[in-house]
Amino acid sequence: MSDAAVIEPSVQDSVVQSGRLGRLVIARLKPNEDIIESAEALCSSYGIHLAVIRGGLGSLIDAQLNYLGRHGMKTIDVPGPGVEILSISGEIATGQSRLQAVVADADGNIFAGRLERGRNLSFITVEMTLQEWLPD
């Protein structure tokens, strides 16, 4: 048996929400646009208060990711230019957006974590598909 602690999720850590999916928005971000701020502005322009990221691809100039490690929050700086987005998910809510991504640097090294607001600018372009979430 390993010495690693087993973390059991508790009921208090979970939230179940019912609702339905609404409008679908497919967007292309221009160079030097922050991915989180741009997604929030896009939703705002369509009157969407909450959206989920259905997918995305493209490249970032550099990437800054965060993750919760054994000793607290850790930051991963991925130098570019040309950090490729391999996978992206999360939800958009103005000022409270949470996006997770898997990215690769120019050498093919892979990194994963939560995207840091204001630190992930599109390089050439980033294409994203957002879908409105309408809670009951």
VOLUMKOL-741797 format. One line per 8 residues: number of its first residue (from 1); their letters; for each residue x, y negated, z of C-alpha. Coordinates in nm, 3 decimals. Each point is the difference from the previous one (the first is absolute). Layout:
N
NUM> a> X:Y:Z ~ ...
//
This chain:
136
1> msdaavie> 0.000:0.000:0.000 ~ 0.124:-0.348:-0.089 ~ 0.069:-0.275:0.253 ~ -0.198:-0.243:-0.218 ~ -0.311:-0.140:0.165 ~ -0.332:0.102:-0.148 ~ -0.228:-0.299:-0.050 ~ -0.367:0.085:0.014
9> psvqdsvv> -0.238:-0.258:-0.149 ~ -0.266:-0.116:0.241 ~ -0.356:-0.099:-0.070 ~ 0.088:-0.360:0.093 ~ 0.260:-0.010:-0.282 ~ -0.257:0.090:-0.265 ~ -0.264:-0.212:-0.166 ~ -0.265:0.143:-0.228
17> qsgrlgrl> -0.177:-0.246:-0.225 ~ -0.285:0.066:-0.240 ~ -0.067:-0.202:-0.311 ~ 0.033:0.014:-0.375 ~ 0.240:-0.101:-0.272 ~ -0.083:-0.308:-0.203 ~ 0.162:-0.188:-0.286 ~ 0.327:0.115:-0.154
25> viarlkpn> 0.273:-0.255:-0.078 ~ 0.303:0.080:-0.214 ~ 0.268:-0.267:0.017 ~ 0.350:-0.078:-0.121 ~ 0.221:-0.207:0.227 ~ 0.245:-0.235:-0.166 ~ 0.369:-0.017:0.090 ~ 0.096:-0.138:0.344
33> ediiesae> -0.345:0.050:0.158 ~ -0.025:0.158:0.345 ~ -0.200:0.319:-0.034 ~ -0.205:-0.044:0.321 ~ -0.074:-0.370:-0.039 ~ -0.092:0.048:-0.367 ~ -0.238:0.287:0.078 ~ -0.168:-0.210:0.269
41> alcssygi> -0.035:-0.299:-0.236 ~ -0.141:0.226:-0.271 ~ -0.263:0.141:0.235 ~ -0.086:-0.348:0.124 ~ -0.050:-0.126:-0.356 ~ -0.264:0.272:-0.056 ~ -0.165:-0.042:0.341 ~ 0.126:0.339:0.118
49> hlavirgg> 0.046:0.009:0.378 ~ 0.143:0.353:0.029 ~ 0.159:0.219:-0.266 ~ 0.199:0.319:-0.025 ~ 0.300:0.049:-0.227 ~ -0.085:0.280:-0.243 ~ 0.344:0.001:-0.162 ~ 0.280:-0.209:-0.137
57> lgslidaq> 0.328:0.000:-0.182 ~ 0.273:-0.238:-0.099 ~ 0.316:-0.136:0.149 ~ 0.106:-0.232:0.279 ~ 0.301:-0.231:0.011 ~ 0.095:0.143:0.341 ~ -0.212:0.189:0.252 ~ -0.040:-0.032:0.372
65> lnylgrhg> -0.182:0.280:0.178 ~ -0.078:0.069:0.365 ~ -0.069:0.326:0.179 ~ -0.045:0.114:0.356 ~ 0.304:0.202:0.102 ~ 0.078:0.180:0.324 ~ 0.137:-0.320:0.152 ~ -0.257:-0.250:-0.131
73> mktidvpg> -0.053:-0.185:-0.326 ~ 0.276:0.034:-0.257 ~ 0.060:-0.207:-0.314 ~ 0.128:0.139:-0.327 ~ 0.150:-0.249:-0.245 ~ 0.016:0.143:-0.352 ~ 0.220:-0.220:-0.220 ~ -0.088:-0.051:-0.364
81> pgveilsi> -0.056:-0.132:-0.241 ~ -0.241:0.249:-0.145 ~ -0.134:0.198:0.297 ~ -0.262:0.230:-0.154 ~ -0.338:0.056:0.166 ~ -0.066:0.375:-0.005 ~ -0.316:-0.007:0.210 ~ -0.204:-0.267:0.175
89> sgeiatgq> -0.307:0.017:0.221 ~ -0.175:-0.195:0.272 ~ -0.266:-0.259:0.054 ~ -0.032:-0.369:-0.073 ~ -0.165:-0.231:0.254 ~ 0.107:-0.365:0.001 ~ 0.283:-0.047:0.247 ~ -0.025:0.360:0.123
97> srlqavva> 0.096:0.204:-0.305 ~ 0.189:0.323:0.053 ~ 0.177:0.150:-0.299 ~ 0.222:0.307:0.005 ~ 0.233:0.086:-0.286 ~ 0.253:0.250:-0.119 ~ 0.274:-0.172:-0.201 ~ 0.323:0.098:-0.174
105> dadgnifa> 0.315:-0.206:-0.046 ~ 0.213:-0.010:-0.316 ~ 0.200:0.306:0.121 ~ -0.316:0.209:0.046 ~ 0.000:-0.013:0.381 ~ -0.356:0.017:0.135 ~ -0.138:-0.204:0.291 ~ -0.345:-0.019:0.161
113> grlergrn> -0.175:-0.230:0.245 ~ -0.233:-0.293:0.046 ~ 0.065:-0.296:-0.231 ~ 0.101:-0.316:0.182 ~ -0.204:-0.312:-0.088 ~ 0.195:-0.259:-0.202 ~ 0.297:0.235:-0.058 ~ -0.110:0.207:-0.302
121> lsfitvem> -0.003:-0.211:-0.315 ~ -0.090:0.145:-0.337 ~ 0.299:0.033:-0.232 ~ -0.135:0.025:-0.355 ~ -0.360:0.096:0.074 ~ -0.204:0.199:0.246 ~ -0.333:0.150:-0.103 ~ -0.251:0.082:0.274
129> tlqewlpd> -0.347:0.142:0.017 ~ -0.211:-0.128:0.290 ~ -0.348:0.110:0.094 ~ -0.240:-0.191:0.218 ~ -0.110:0.175:0.321 ~ -0.347:-0.088:0.125 ~ -0.044:0.125:0.358 ~ -0.350:0.085:0.123
//
